[in-house]
C-alpha cells in the first residue's frame, strides 16, 4: 500500500468516526426534546484492496445523514392529534356542567320534587304557615338551581369564546414561523447537492403539530420539503406565504367578544394590496324559493334551513366553535323553555272560586321597569309573550319536546317562529326568579283546590327535566367515550412513530462504542505511520 493511501484511509476513518459520534451525541441530547427525529450518518467505504498488489488502499467518506422519518405515519398522527385535542377541549369545557347534572346537591329534579311535595302538604293543611313558608323556600331553591344551570351554560360559552380567541391568536403567531422555516428549508436545499438540515425539518414538524392541535386542518409536505397547512382546503400557510385569522376589518388580533360570523382568514394576494377575506363560520340560513325572495317551505309549513358550516372542524378551535354555535344554544333554549313553563304553568293556578293564586315565579325585567314578567292577567305584555311561545295557531298548547325541537335549526321540524319567540331576551333563564313572598297575602287564594292543582303539575315537568339532564349527560358521555378512543389511537400511532423516529439510548451507546473503536483504530494507524516516518528519517540522518 502506498504511504499516501495509508494516511488517506486513516484520515477518512477519523472523519467517519467523528461524524458518527457527532450524530450519536445529537441523538442522545435530542432524546428528551419533543419532536426530535433520530438520524445517522451515511458512511461509504471505497477501494477495499482485493489483493496485496493493489495499491489503492481503503477509503471512507461521509455522504450525508439519514433522518428516520415516515411521512404517511406522521400525517396520520397529526390528523389524530387534531381529533384528540377536539375531544379534550369538549370534555374539559363541559366538566363543570357535567358535575352539576350528576350531583344531587345541585340537581333541578330534586328541587322540583321538594317544591311539589310542599304543595301537597299545603293541600292537606292550607292554613299551615310552616307549609306555606316551605313552599316559597323550595320555590327559591328551584329558581336558584335553574339560574345556576343557566349560568353554568353561559359560562361555558364565555370560556369557549375566550379560549377560541387565544387559540386563533396562538395560530397567528405560528403561521409566520412556519413560513420562515419553509424559506430556510428552500434556501438550504440544492437538488442533488445539499438538503435542509434535520433540525429545520424537526422544527417544521413541531410547528405543524401545534397548528393541528390548535385549529385542526391538514398538512401537505411538498416535494422541496416545505410544508403547506390547509383548513378545509383553504391555505393558512402556503410554503413561504403565511395567512392570518382576522375580523371583518382585517385586524389580526382576535378578541373574545367577536361573534363567530365576524371571524375571517385574511388570504394574502400576490400583489400584497388586495387580500381576500374568507369566512370561518357560516350560520344556518333560510333556503329561498324559486323567486329568490320568499323562504322555501316544506310540507309541514317549516322553513327549509341550510345548515351552518365552519372551516374549523377539528382541533381546539373546532371544539370551541361547536360549543358556541351548537351545544350551548341548544341547552340554553331547553333551560329557558323550562323556566317559561314554570312561570306560565304555576302562576295560572286557580282556587275553588276561580281566583288565581299570587304569582310565584317570574323573570326579572330587562328594562328599567322593576315589574317582573309573570304572565298573570295584569301582566298583559308578559302574558302575550308567553302565549306567543306556548300557544299553537288552533289555540291548543305545545308540549315541551315540540318547542325544543322546533327551536333547533338542525331539526327537520324547525320553525323560525318558535326559535324567534324562545330567543327573546325576556326569557333568559339567568333572569328567572321567585316573585312570591312569605307574606300572608301571598297565600290568600291558596286553598286546598289550588294546592292540589299545583301538586298535579309534577308530571308535566318530568319530561322537560329528564330531557335536559339525559340529553346533556348523554352528549357529554359520548364525548368522553370518543376521547378515550382518540387517546388510545393517538398513543398507538405515537408508539409506531417512536419505533421509527425515536432514540434508543442502548443502541446509541453501542454506536458510540463502535465509533470510538473506529476512531482509535484510525488514530493508531496514523500514529504507526508517523513512527515509520520518524524511523526512516532517523536512518537517513
Secondary structure, DSSP 4 states (H G I P E B T S, - for coil): --HHHHHHHHHHHHHHHHHHHHHHHHHHHHTTSTT---EEEEEEEE---SSTT-----EEEEEEEEE---HHHHHHHHHHHHHHHHHHHHHHHTHHHHHHHH-GGG-HHHHHHHHHHHHHHHHH-TT-HHHHHHHHHHHHHHHHHHHHHHHHHHHHHHHHHHHHHHHHHHHHHHHHHHHHHHHHHHHH-BTTTB---HHHHHHHHHHHHHHHHHH--EEEE-TTS-EEEEETTEEEEETTEE-EEE-TT--SS--TTS-GGG-EEEEPPTTSSS-EEEESEE--EEPB-TTSSSBPB-TTSPBPEEPPEES--SHHHHHHHHIIIIIHHHHHHHHHHHHHHHHHHHHT-B-TTSPBPPP-EEE--SSS----B--STT-HHHHHHHHHHHB-TTSPBPPHHHHHHHT-TTSTT--HHHHHHHT-GGG-GGGEEE---SSGGGGTT--HHHHHHHHGGGGGGHHHHHHHHHHHHHHHHHHHHHHHHHHHHHHHHHHHHHHHHS--HHHHHHHHHHHHHHHHHHHHHHHHHHHHHHHHHHHH-
